[in-house]
Amino acid sequence: DATMRQSMTTACVARPVAPLRRAPRAARHASIRPHALPTSSSMTFQYTTLERDTSAPGVSLHDLTPDIKALVKSSGITNGFVNVLSRHTTTAVTINEAEPRLMDDVRVFLRKLAPPEEFYLHNDLHLRDAPTGWPGGDDAWRLQEPANCHSHLLSMLVGNSETVPVVDGELVLGRWQSVMLVELDGPRARTVGVQVAGV
C-alpha cells in the first residue's frame, strides 16, 4: 500500500556523502616507472623448491627472503614477479616483519585462534579411512596420522601463497617486510615452491 511504499522509499534514501578527494594526477603516478610489456615468447620462468626442517614444535616462522632474493639474482630476470607457494596443508606463507618478539606474538595469537586441544571432527581418526593404497591399511595410517585439524584451519586463514614484484632485478618489498614460511604443525621437513617469472 501507499504507507508501505513510502516507508521503503524513505529507508532507501542515502545521506549525501562528501566526494572523495583525489591526489593530483602527477602525485598519484609519481612513483610509477613504465616498463615495456613482454611478449609471451620473451618471458622466462624459473621454478625452485626450497627445503626447510622446522625443529620447533607447533607454530614457528621462518624468513625466506634471503633465499628468494638469491633466486631472483640467479635467474637473471630484471622485471617480473615471484610467486611463493606453501606445498603443504598445514603450513602457510605470509609477508610481515621478521622481528623475534613479533613472531612470538604470532605464535601465541594463532594458538588462541585455533587451540589444538579443541574438539575437531578431522581429529576423529578412528572414523576416517586411510588414503587409497596406504601400506598396511587403515590401522597403519592411523598410527602415524597426527591430530592436527587446528593446523589445517590456520593454514586456510593465513594463506598458502604470496606474490612479490621484481623491478630492476630487485625484490620489491616494504622496508620492514619479509616473506615467511609459517609452520603450523612442527617439527616437520617442509618444502616451499618459488617461481620467478619475467624478462
Secondary structure, DSSP 4 states (H G I P E B T S, - for coil): -HHHHHHHHHHHPPPP-PPPPPPPHHHHTTT----PPPPGGG-EEEEEEEEEEEEEEEEEEEE-HHHHHHHHHHHT--SEEEEEEE-STTEEEEEE---HHHHHHHHHHHHHHS-TTS--GGG-GGGSPPPTT-TTHHHHHHHH----HHHHHHHHHH-SEEEEEEETTEE---TT-EEEEEEEEEEEEEEEEEEEEE-
